[in-house]
Amino acid sequence: MFVGVPGRGDVIVDGAVPNGPQPDTSRDDRRESYSTARPETRCASRCAIVGLMSEPEERGPVYVTPSETIELLRSHGIRLRKGLGQHFLVDNNIVLKILDAAHLEPDDVVLEVGPGIGVLTRGLADRARTVAAVEIDERMAEMFAENVTADNVVLIRGDALGLTRSGLERHAPPPTKFVSNLPYNLAVPILFHVLDEFPRLSRVVVMVQREIADRMTAAPGTKSYGAVTVKLAFYGGVRKLFAVPPSVFVPPPRVESAVVLLQPGRPPAEKARLFELVEAAFSQRRKKMMNSLAASYESLFEKREIGKAMSAAGLSPDVRAEEVAPEEFRLLASSLFADV
């Protein structure tokens, strides 16, 4: 069984790297090197992790029933880990709606994070050229490898937040689309990381907690509007497609979910400063934005300079951050940092 470590691009075959030195198994705060699977798992599996999987999957339903999913997890002795936000989609209609929303073409290369047991993966593999699935949970990856046998699926073991272009492209072609049922607790950082690391994505379809979906798609002046909304808007158009009830998961989460569509564009060149400004503006949400910015930039700007920049951007000195549209934030950043 092959185990890939995102970001490094190494391929470990029974503990050795082909045509290269032994992998560095040290661990930092973002990446981890994993051991190979148990021998009995390697013998039983018909597929390989990292490297196109060996045998085509038989045609059949994309979904598995809740009872089958529970039995499958039990047979592998897997206990769901709350910290990883593990909830398994078992409704075929939802899977088909996600696949339809992705507008997959035969030459697409799809990146999927947190594939679980591969329900969505099977559907993606039926419609796309290649699916690169990233799974951090060791036992889940072993079970996925036994249950997804499509010959165009690559499973990469490791943390999606450590995934890099160079690391992924040693195992699969550059992704054209990102389609995932994202872990609830890491949905936002994973999404931003993928958008930054793979800027040529043409379409993003992700399932997230409904509260997060509301934040992603909120309008200025609403309760859900915040830093996430503004920053995501600079990556492209975002809209909520449909809600997903808890009943279609095993185990059912305590919250509703929603599927969101993002059609990426080109983010602004001065993104780092712009996003820093957005975070500062929302750091004290109930205060006037000028006061929040003055507190965050007290060592860099005088308050009157911030007021002058806001005026140049057409903003009132009394405005609050949740009332400022993304384009107004861009104008403010251009004005404020013009001479810095």
C-alpha positions in Angstrom: 0.0 0.0 0.0 1.3 3.5 -0.9 1.1 6.3 1.6 1.5 9.9 0.3 2.3 12.9 2.5 0.9 16.1 1.1 3.3 18.9 0.8 6.4 16.7 0.6 5.4 14.8 -2.5 7.1 11.6 -1.3 5.6 8.2 -2.1 6.3 5.5 0.4 6.1 1.9 -0.7 6.2 -0.5 2.2 8.3 2.1 4.0 10.7 3.0 1.2 10.7 5.9 -1.3 11.3 4.7 -4.8 14.4 6.1 -6.4 15.1 8.4 -3.5 16.1 8.7 0.1 14.1 7.5 3.0 11.3 10.1 3.9 11.7 12.5 6.7 9.2 11.3 9.4 9.6 14.3 11.6 6.4 16.1 12.4 5.8 19.9 12.4 2.6 21.7 13.3 1.0 21.3 9.8 2.2 18.0 8.4 2.6 14.4 9.5 4.3 11.4 8.0 2.3 8.2 8.4 3.3 4.5 8.6 2.1 2.1 6.0 -1.1 0.1 6.6 -1.2 -3.2 8.5 0.0 -6.2 6.4 -3.4 -7.8 6.5 -5.0 -4.6 5.1 -2.5 -4.4 2.3 -3.3 -8.0 1.2 -7.1 -7.5 1.4 -7.1 -4.2 -0.5 -7.6 -4.1 -4.2 -6.4 -0.5 -4.6 -3.4 1.6 -3.8 -3.1 4.9 -1.9 -1.3 7.4 -4.2 -0.9 6.0 -7.6 -3.9 5.3 -9.8 -6.0 2.6 -8.2 -5.8 -0.8 -9.8 -9.2 -2.2 -10.7 -12.3 -0.4 -12.0 -15.3 -0.4 -9.8 -18.4 -2.2 -10.9 -21.2 0.0 -12.0 -23.9 0.5 -9.4 -25.6 3.0 -7.0 -23.4 5.8 -5.8 -24.9 5.7 -2.3 -24.8 3.3 0.6 -27.6 3.0 3.2 -27.2 4.2 6.8 -27.3 0.6 8.1 -24.6 -0.5 5.6 -22.5 2.5 6.6 -22.8 1.7 10.3 -21.9 -1.9 9.7 -19.0 -1.0 7.5 -17.6 1.3 10.3 -18.1 -1.3 12.9 -16.5 -4.0 10.9 -13.3 -1.9 10.7 -13.5 -1.0 14.4 -13.8 2.7 13.6 -15.1 5.1 16.1 -16.0 8.5 14.7 -13.8 11.3 16.0 -15.7 14.5 16.9 -12.5 16.6 16.5 -12.4 15.6 12.8 -16.1 16.5 12.2 -16.8 13.0 10.8 -20.3 12.6 9.5 -21.0 10.3 6.5 -23.4 11.3 3.7 -25.7 8.4 2.9 -28.4 10.0 0.7 -28.0 9.4 -3.0 -30.2 12.3 -4.1 -27.9 14.7 -2.3 -24.8 13.1 -3.9 -26.4 13.5 -7.3 -27.3 17.2 -6.6 -23.7 17.9 -5.6 -22.4 16.1 -8.7 -24.7 18.1 -11.0 -23.7 21.3 -9.3 -20.0 20.6 -10.0 -20.7 20.5 -13.8 -18.0 17.9 -14.3 -16.5 17.2 -17.7 -14.6 14.0 -18.7 -11.2 15.8 -18.6 -11.7 17.4 -15.1 -9.4 16.6 -12.3 -11.2 16.9 -9.0 -9.7 17.6 -5.6 -11.7 16.2 -2.6 -10.9 16.7 1.0 -12.3 14.4 3.7 -13.7 11.7 1.5 -14.8 9.4 4.3 -15.8 6.0 2.9 -15.9 7.4 -0.6 -19.7 7.8 -1.3 -19.1 11.2 -3.1 -15.8 10.0 -4.5 -17.5 7.2 -6.5 -19.8 9.7 -8.2 -16.9 12.0 -8.9 -14.9 9.2 -10.4 -17.8 8.2 -12.7 -17.8 11.7 -14.2 -14.2 13.1 -14.0 -10.8 12.1 -15.4 -9.1 11.9 -12.0 -10.1 12.3 -8.4 -7.4 13.2 -5.8 -8.9 12.6 -2.3 -7.1 13.8 0.8 -7.8 12.0 4.1 -6.0 12.7 7.4 -7.5 9.8 9.4 -5.3 6.7 9.0 -8.0 4.1 9.6 -10.5 6.0 7.4 -7.9 6.0 4.6 -7.4 2.3 4.9 -11.2 1.6 4.7 -11.5 4.1 1.8 -8.8 2.2 -0.1 -10.7 -1.0 0.3 -14.0 0.4 -0.7 -13.2 2.7 -3.6 -11.6 0.8 -6.4 -12.1 3.1 -9.4 -8.9 3.2 -11.5 -9.0 7.0 -11.7 -8.9 7.7 -7.9 -5.8 8.8 -6.0 -5.9 8.8 -2.2 -3.4 11.0 -0.4 -2.8 10.5 3.3 -2.3 13.6 5.4 -3.5 17.0 6.5 -5.2 19.1 3.8 -3.9 22.2 5.4 -0.4 21.1 4.5 -1.2 20.2 0.9 0.8 22.0 -1.7 0.7 22.2 -5.5 4.0 20.5 -5.9 3.1 17.8 -3.5 -0.2 17.0 -5.1 1.1 17.2 -8.7 3.6 14.4 -8.0 0.6 12.1 -7.6 -2.1 13.6 -9.8 -2.6 16.2 -12.5 -3.3 19.8 -11.4 -6.9 20.0 -10.1 -9.5 21.9 -12.1 -12.3 21.6 -9.6 -12.7 21.3 -5.9 -15.7 19.3 -4.7 -16.0 18.2 -1.1 -18.1 17.5 2.0 -15.8 19.5 4.3 -15.2 18.8 8.0 -17.4 21.3 9.9 -14.7 22.5 12.3 -12.1 23.1 9.5 -14.2 24.1 6.6 -13.2 27.8 6.4 -9.4 27.3 6.7 -9.4 24.4 4.3 -11.4 26.3 1.7 -9.1 29.4 1.9 -6.0 27.2 1.8 -7.2 25.3 -1.3 -8.1 28.6 -3.1 -4.7 30.0 -2.3 -2.7 26.9 -3.2 -4.7 26.1 -6.4 -5.6 29.4 -8.1 -6.5 27.8 -11.4 -9.6 26.0 -10.1 -12.6 26.8 -12.3 -15.4 25.7 -9.9 -15.7 25.0 -6.2 -18.7 23.1 -4.8 -18.5 22.4 -1.0 -20.9 21.2 1.7 -20.4 23.1 5.0 -22.4 23.8 8.2 -25.3 26.0 7.3 -24.1 28.7 9.6 -20.8 28.8 7.7 -22.7 28.9 4.4 -24.7 31.9 5.6 -21.5 33.7 6.5 -20.0 32.9 3.2 -22.9 34.3 1.2 -24.2 37.1 3.5 -25.0 40.6 2.3 -23.6 43.8 3.9 -25.6 44.9 6.8 -26.8 41.5 7.9 -25.9 39.6 11.1 -23.9 36.9 9.2 -21.8 39.3 7.2 -18.2 39.4 8.4 -14.6 38.9 7.6 -15.1 35.5 6.0 -17.8 37.0 3.6 -15.6 39.8 2.5 -12.4 37.8 2.0 -14.2 35.0 0.1 -15.8 37.6 -2.2 -12.4 38.5 -3.5 -11.9 34.9 -4.8 -15.0 35.0 -7.0 -18.8 34.8 -7.0 -20.3 32.9 -4.1 -23.9 31.6 -3.7 -25.7 29.0 -1.6 -27.3 26.3 -3.7 -29.4 24.2 -1.3 -29.8 23.2 2.3 -29.0 19.7 3.6 -30.8 18.2 6.6 -29.1 16.2 9.4 -31.1 13.1 8.5 -29.0 12.3 5.4 -25.8 11.7 7.5 -24.6 8.9 9.8 -24.4 9.9 12.5 -26.7 12.9 12.1 -25.0 16.1 13.1 -26.7 18.6 15.4 -26.7 21.3 12.8 -28.0 21.7 9.3 -25.7 21.8 6.3 -25.7 23.6 3.0 -23.9 23.3 -0.4 -22.2 26.4 -1.6 -20.9 27.2 -5.1 -17.8 29.4 -5.7 -16.7 30.4 -9.2 -13.1 31.5 -8.6 -11.6 34.6 -10.2 -8.2 36.2 -9.7 -7.7 37.5 -6.1 -6.2 41.1 -5.7 -2.5 41.5 -5.9 -2.2 43.1 -2.4 -4.3 40.4 -0.8 -2.3 40.1 2.4 -2.7 43.8 3.4 -6.3 43.8 2.2 -7.2 40.7 4.3 -5.3 42.1 7.3 -7.4 45.3 7.0 -10.6 43.3 6.8 -9.7 41.3 10.0 -8.8 44.5 11.8 -12.1 46.1 10.8 -14.2 43.3 12.2 -12.0 42.7 15.3 -14.4 44.9 17.4 -17.6 44.4 15.5 -19.8 46.7 17.6 -17.5 49.7 17.4 -17.2 52.2 14.6 -14.8 50.9 12.0 -12.5 53.9 12.4 -12.0 53.1 16.1 -11.3 49.4 15.3 -8.7 50.3 12.7 -7.1 52.9 14.9 -6.6 50.4 17.6 -5.2 47.8 15.2 -2.9 50.2 13.4 -1.9 52.6 16.2 1.8 52.0 15.5 1.4 52.6 11.8 -1.2 55.3 11.3 -2.7 58.2 13.2 -6.4 58.2 13.5 -6.8 61.2 11.3 -4.9 59.4 8.5 -7.4 56.5 8.8 -10.3 59.0 8.6 -8.7 60.6 5.5 -8.4 57.2 3.8 -12.0 56.3 4.7 -13.2 59.6 3.2 -11.2 58.9 0.0 -13.0 55.6 -0.2 -16.4 57.2 0.2 -16.9 55.9 3.7 -18.5 57.8 6.6 -16.3 58.0 9.8 -19.3 56.6 11.7 -19.7 53.4 9.5 -19.4 50.0 11.0 -17.5 47.1 9.4 -20.6 45.1 8.6 -22.0 47.9 6.5 -18.9 48.1 4.2 -19.1 46.2 0.9 -16.1 44.2 -0.3 -15.3 46.7 -3.1 -15.3 49.5 -0.5 -12.8 47.5 1.6 -10.5 47.3 -1.5 -10.7 51.0 -2.1 -10.0 51.7 1.6 -6.9 49.4 1.5 -5.7 51.1 -1.7 -6.0 54.6 -0.1 -4.7 53.7 3.4 -1.6 51.8 2.1 -0.9 54.0 -0.9 2.2 55.6 0.7 3.3 52.7 2.9 
